[in-house]
Amino acid sequence: MRHISKLASVFCAAALAMTALTGCEGSDIFSINGPDWISERADSIANAGKGEAPKISPTTLGNRDCSSAWWEAHLDQDIKIESNKVYSTTFTNYTSGANNWNNYVVVLRKSDKTEYCCLRSDDYGWGDSYASITHSNTASGDWAGWLAQMNGAKVTVTVTNYGDNTCDVVADVVGTEGLVSQQKYTGIPVESADLYLDFTVDGCCYVFDKEEVDVTDAVDQQPVSMELTNVPAEVNLGTDLNDFTSQIKAQVTYDGGTVKEVASSDLSFMVVPDFNSLGDKYIVATLNKTLLNKQADKTINASAAFKVVDTPVAVEIVSKPKHTNYYIYNSSAILGVERTLAFDTEGLEVKGTYQDGRTEILDNSKLTFSTVPATVGEHKVVITANGGKTAEVTVKVNESKVTAVTPDPTSLGAADCSSAFWSVFTDDIKVPAGATREFNFTNYTSGAGNWNNYVVILRDAAKTAPEYGVVRADNYGWGNGYEACKAIGTQLDSYADWASWLAAMNGAKVKLYVTNCNNGTADIQAIVTGNDGTETYQSYLGINTINPSDLYVSFTVDGSHLVFGSAAAKVRRHK
């Protein structure tokens, strides 16, 4: 290095001397016609200390025919994402077109390969950081149209490390027919000093435009407005102010258009008019930091209303719940599964008594309830009010009686599996409170997708939409009560991949149970024996929003065909 420095000094001295002799105008010292070694040395000096741009290797990722399986291909080396830097790369995306997820996948992790998250092209992901991410895709209103243009789409992925232990991943996509869409994942929790980028495949292929990744400095932005989030509607009198504000966050908009979630630690707070008396209050937050955590040119403020409330000194039950007898059925599908039952609050009234002698019926939504063990017998449910005072109520868990039934028609959907989704249905079979209905059928599938198998519908007699729950054979569903349920599918415990399982579903024998637990929930358990003799299980435990006196089950198809056992007893609809 000392030799290079000395040589550079010689060059500078020579240049000054020659300038003095000839003048600047018309000088050929750094002309394109000058000696190559001078130009090369000048470039070397100019680029000293800048470092090389990160490299993409390989520049073609995955098999060109999009046959690469999930996680089969990765970059040779993860790309280090430095703090306060923006990294961008452009590639052509190729897809098998089988599913939305058969496109590019971004992987963020640490140097030791610990993953922050995996982010798909279709507004979905997972990982320890994923729950805190804000995400959106402008194409989500028409996934089919979007997917049709992803084979050959031009994609630019940009990763910004803000240096405050958050980052953003944004993908700008131009489809083969000109559809422009954007996938955004913002506010990703990471360790800014230990952030690395990788890509992987799932029935797709990338061809990068160039091997170098473009790196620029993150551009600072001034805050212009913000909105407070996670502000509780009510706070107990005597709560510590720091405990109250620690959960508050702010959605901040900056003058460059960036929108970012800011933690409470970057905000200052005050309560108007005070925090030590009952009544309606305002929390006022102040932010004085830029996007890159520098001192802002001016501070911005936001406020939100809340209420300081009293806590009872005693609670008592004045009206017991309407349903205190719960029911379970445990098939072989859930052997070894640990679960609890939800407590049904319908009809429950709890009275609170305050320090000044006042009494009132407490809002059940503001009480907390212990769970009920999913075991036969009596169980105490602890009811806790604000401030920690408790009361108890007893419920009993019973074994549900199973009745085998056969719906009409016994053959559902075209035999060639051409029937479209939601096009044909069985009749609705009532499941009374505490009862379990057993269905036996043979499942046939077109084999086009995992969802092209049996579909179970839980709904009321009026067929109110949305349904209590609609569930599939492949560990997926939707409906009013679906989010609360515990979905358990063992397909990938028995098969190497979904394709192998799907192949075994054509002619699979299914024994399926529906239980009305009489606590506002229902269970679905399925024991599936594939055409290869392999047994798998699919269960949905605790689908809620159920009216125990108005629960019906029916079946539909989606590129599938169901044949129910004719030997089972037939149960008609009950109204």
N, C-alpha and C positions, 0 to 999 in steps of 0.2 A: 504493500500500500504506500509506503514512503517513496518507493521508486516512481509510482504513478503520480504522486503529488509533485515530486520534483520535475517530472516530465511535463506535467500540466503547467508548472511555473515557467519552464523554458518556453513552452508554446505561447503563453501569455506575453512574456517579455518579447519574444520574436514578433508577435503580432503588433505590439505597441511600437516597436522599432520600425517595422515596415510601414505602419500607418503614418508615423512621423515623417518618413521619407517620401511616401507616394501620395498621402492624403486618403480620405475615406472614399471619395467619389471615384468610381472606376476601379476600385481595388478588386483583385482576384483571389484574395487570400482564402475565402470560403466559397469560391465559385464551384459550380457543379463540374467544371472542367479541371479543378484542382486535383492533386493526388488523392487516391482513394483512402490512403492511410490517414490523411488529415481529417476527412469527413467521418471516418469510422471512429477516430479518437475523439472528435468533437461530440458525436452522438453518445459515446461512452460516458464522457464527462457530464453531458446534459442529463443523462438518465441515471447517474449515480445516486443511490439512496432511494430511488422510486420503487424498487422491487419489481418482480415479474408478476404479471396478471395470473390469477389462478387458472389452472388448466382443466378442461373437460376431457376425460378419458374413460371409456372409449367415446368417440363422437357418434357412433351408432350404438344405441343401447337396446338390447332385446333382439329377438329374431325378426327379420324383415317381414316374414309372413304372419307376425303377431301371434305366434304359437307359444311364446315364453310364458310359463306359469307364474303365478303370484310369487314375488320376492326372488325370482330366479336370477335377475340381473341387477347390478348396481354399478355406480362409478368405481373405478379402480381405487380412487382416493377421495375421501370426503373433503369438501371445500370449507375452509375456515372462514367464517363470517365475522369480520372485525367490528368492534363497536363504532357507532357513528358512521357506518359505511353502508352503501347501497350496492347490491350485487345483482346483475341482470344477465340472463342468457336466453337465447332464442333458438327454437328447434321446430322441426316439422313432426307433428304427432300422427301416428298411424294406429288404428284400432281394429280389432276383430269385429267390432260392432255388435257383439253379443249382448253387452250390458253397458250401462252408464259408466261403471267403474273400470271398464277395459280401456283406460286412457292413462295419461301421465299421473304419477304419484310422487309428491314431494315428501322427503323425510328430513326432519330436524332432530338433531341429537347432540350429545356431548362427545368429547374426544374418546371416551371409553366405550362408545357405542350405546350408552344409555339414551333411550328415545324420549324426546319431548313430545312429539306427535308425528303421525302420518296423515297427510292431507291429500285427499283425492280431488279430481277435476270436477266432481259433481256435487260440491257443497256438503261433503261428508268427511269425517276423519275420526281419529281415536288417539289415545295416549294420555299421559298424566296431565299434560297442559291443555288438552282439547276442551275440557268442560268450561274453561275460562275464556275461550276464544269467541269473538264476534265474527260471524261469517255470513256470506251471501253470494249468490250467483245470479246475474241478470238473466240467465237462460232458463231458470228453474220453472218458468211457466210453461215451457214446451221442451221437455227433455228429449222427446223423440226427434223433434226437428233439430235440436242441438247435436244429438248423437249422430244423425245422418250426415253432418258436416264435419265431424271430427277426424275422419280418415283422410289425412293430408292437411289438417288444419295447422296454421302457423300460430305458435304459442310463445309468448315472452313471459318468463317467470322472473319476478323481482322480489328480492329479500332485503328488508331494511332492518338493521340492528340499531336500535335507538340508544344503546348504551345504558339504559335504565332497567335492564332485565326484562325488556319486552321487545318483540319484533313483529313485523308484518310480512305476510306472503301474499302477493298479488299476481294473478295470471291474466294477461290480456290475450284473447283468442280471436283469430279471424278464421272462420270456417271456409270450407271449400267453395261454398256458394255465396260468400260474402257476409255471413252472419257474424256480427261482432258481439262478443260477450266478455264478461269479466268475472273472475272468481277471486273473492277477497277473504283472507283470514287475518284479522287484526287483533292487536293486544295479546299476542301469544306470550305466556310466561316462559322465560328462558333465563339462563345465566349468560349475560352479555359477553363475559370473558371466555366462555366455553360453549360456543355455538358453531355447529357444523351442518353443512347441507349435503344431502345425497338425493338421488332419484332412484326409483325402482319401477318395475313393470308388473302388469297383470293383463295378459292378452293384448299387449300393445307394443309399440316400438317408437323410439325417438331417433331422429337424425338432427344433430346439432348443427347450426349454421357455421360455427367456428369453434376452435378448441379453447380460445381464451374467454374468460368471464369478464364482462365489463364491470369495473369498480369505480364508483364515484363517492365523494363525500356526501353524507346526508345533509340536506339543506335545512337550516334552522327556520322555524316558523313561530310567529307571535300568536298567543291565544287571543281569540276574539269573542268567544262565548262558551258557556258550559251549562250543563243540566245535571242536577244531582240525582243519583240513583241509590237504591238500597237504603232509603230512609224509612225506618219503621213508622207505621201510622200512629202507634202508641208506645210510650216509654213509661216504665214504672217509676213512681216518685222515689227518689233516693238512689237512682242509677248513677253511676259515675259517668261524668261527661265523656271521658276518654273511651270508656267502654261503648258508649252510645255512638260516638263519631268514628270509631275504628272500622265499622262495617260500611260506612258511607263511601261511595265512589262518585266520580264526576265524569261525564261524557263531554270532552272538550273539543271544540272546533277551532282549528288554527287558520291563519290567513292564507296558507297555501292550499287549503281544502282538506287537509288531513283531519280525521276524526279519531280521537284516541281516548281510551279509558285511563283516568288518573286515580291513583290510590289516595286514601285519606292522609297518608304520611306526607304527601306533597301539598296538602291543603291546610289552611288555618280556619278555625271555626269560632263562632259566637252564637249565643242563643238570645232571641228577643221575645218577650222582655226579660225573662230569667229562666233558670232551669230547676229552681227549688220550690216551685209551687204548682198546684194543679191547674189544668186548663190548656187552651190552645196556644201553641208556640210556633216560632219559626227558627230553623237552623240556617245560618248564613255562612257560606264557605267563600274563601278568598284564595285565588291562585295567582302567583307572581313568577312563574317559570315558563320558559319557552318549551318547544317540542323537544329540544335537546338538553333540557334541564339547566339552562342558563337564566340569568336574571332577565325578566321580561321588561319591555319598555314601559308597560303599564299593567296594573293588576286588573283582574276581572272578578266578578262576584256572581253567586247564584244562591237562591234560597228555596226552602221547601217547608211545608207546614207539617206539624205533628202535634200530638197531644200528650201531656204528662198526666198519667192516671194513677188512682189510688189502688192499693192491693188489699184484698180481704184478710182479716185476721182469723177467720174461720170459714169453712165451707161445709155444706151438707147436701145430700141428695134428697130432693123433694118429690121427684118423679123418676121411677126406674125406666130403663130403655124398653122399647116395645119388643125387641128380640133379645132374649138372653139364652136361648138354646141354639147352639151352632152345630154344624154337621160337616164331617170330613169323610172322604173316601181315599184310601191310599192304595193305588194299584202298584204293580211292579215298576211302572214308569217312573215313580218318584222314590223308590227305595233308597235310603241313605241321604235324601234331600232334607236339609234343615230349613224349616219354615215356621212362620207364625201366622195367626189369623188377625185380621183387623177388627177392632172394636166398633160395633154399630151403635151410633149415638141417637138414632131416631127415637123420639119420645123422652129422651133424657133431659131432666131439669136439675140444675145445681144452683143452690142459693149461696151467696157470699155475704158475710157480715163484716162491716168495716169498723175502724177504731171509734168513730163517732156514733155508732149504733145503727147506722143505715144498713139496709139489706136490699139486695137485688138479685134477680135471676141472671146468672152469668151466661155470656155468649159461648156456646159450645165450641165455636171456631177458635176461641181464645184459650181453651183448655187443652191440656195434653193428656194422652191416655197410654197406659202401658199396653203392649201387645199381648195377645192370647196365645199360649202354646198350642200347637196343632197336635194335641194329644187328647185322647178321650178322658173325660173327668171334669171336675169343677175347678175353676180358676178365678183368682181375685184380680180384678182390673183396678189399677191405681189411677185416680183422676187428680190431676195437679192444676191448680189455678196460679195466676200471676202472684208472685211472692212466695210460692212454694207450699202453700197449704193444700192438704190432700183429703180425699174421700175415697171409699172403695165400693165396688159393686161386684157381685158374683155372677159369672156366666158358666154354662155347662156345655162341653163339647161332646157330641154324640157320634157314633158310627152311622154313616148314611146307608140306607138300603138301596141296593142296585136292582134295576129292572131293565132287561134287554128289550129293545124296541126296534121296529123296522119302519122307516118313513115311506111315504108315497112320493114319487114313483120309486120302485126298487131299482130301476135302471135310469141313471141321471146323466144327461149329456149324450151327444152323438158317440157311437161306438168307435169312430175313427179319431176321436179327441179333437174335433174341429169346432166344438161349441165355444163361443166367446165368453169372456169373463162376465158374470152376473146375468147371463142370458137365460138360465134355467135354474129352478130351485126345487127342493123337496118341500113337502108340507111342513108347517111349523109344529113341533112336538113340545108340549108344555113340560117344564121341569118344576114340579111343586117344591115349596120350601122344604129343605132337608133331604130331598130325593136325589138319586143319581140315575141317569139314563145311560145305558150301554148300547153302542152301535157297532155292528160288524159289517165290513164291506171290503170289496176288492177295488183297489185304486189303479187306474190306467192313465198314462201321461203321454202327451205328444213328444216329450223330451226336449222341447225348445228352451225352457227355462225352469229354474227351481220352483217357481210359483205355479207351474202347470200341473197341479195335483189337487187334492181335496181342499176345500175351503169351508170352514165352519162359521156360522153366523149365530150370535147371541143377540136377541132383541126382545121387544115387548110385543103384545098382541096387535097393537096398532101399527107395527113396523115403523116406529118413529126413527127418523134419521137425525144425527148419526146413531148407529147401533151401539149397544153396550160394548160389543167387541166383534171383530172379524179377524180370524186367525188362519194362517196357512200351515202347510206341512213342513216349511223350511225355516222355522223359528222367527216368524215375522207376522205382524198384524197391525191393527189400527182400531179406532173407535173411542167412545167416551171413556171407557174403563180400562183401555189397554195399557196406558202408561203406568198404572199402578201395579200391574201384574208382574210376576216372576216368570220369565220365559226361559225354558230349559230344553235345549235340543242336543241330543247326543250323536247326531249324524256324523260329525267329523271326528268323533271318538272311534267310530267303527270303519269309516272310509277315509281314504287318503285325501279326497277332495270332493267338492259338491257334484262334479260330473259323474263320479263313480256311484255316489248315492242316488243321483237322479236316474241313472240307468237301471238301478235295482228297484225303483219305484213303479215301473211298468209291470203291473200284475201283483203289486205288493198287497199283503193282507193286513188290514187295519182293524184294531179293536180300540174304540174311542169312548171315553167316559165324560159326561158333563154332570157336575155336581152343583146344586143350589145350596150354598153354605148357610143360608138364612141369616147372614150378617151383612147383606148388601154386596156380597161378592160371589163369584162363581169360579169353579176350577174346570179346566179341560185337560185330560190326560189321554195320550195316544200311545199304544204299543204297536209298532210297525214291523212286520216281517217281510223283508225284501224278497224279490224273485230269486235271490241267491241264498236264501235262508238266514241272512243276517238280521238280527233284531236290533232296532233302534227305538228311541223314545223321544216324544215331543209333548211337552206340557206347558200350560199357561195357568199359573196359580194366582188367584186373587184378583181376577178381573172385577173392577168395582163399578159403582153407579147402578148396581142391579137392584130393581124392585123385587124383593123375594116372592111377592104374590103375582108377579107378572113377568116371568122368564120363559122364553121359548127358544128352541134351537132348530136350525135348519141347515141344509148344505147347499152349496153351489159349486160350479166348476169354472175352470179357466184353462182351456186347451187340455181338458182332462175328461175322464169318464168314470163314474162310480157305479158299482153293482152291489146292492145291499143284500144280506143274507135273508133268504125267504123263510127260514125256519124260525126266526125270532118272532116273538109276539108283536102284533101291530097295535100301536097306540094312536088314536085319532086326537085331533086338537080339542083342548078343553078351554072353555071360555068362562 
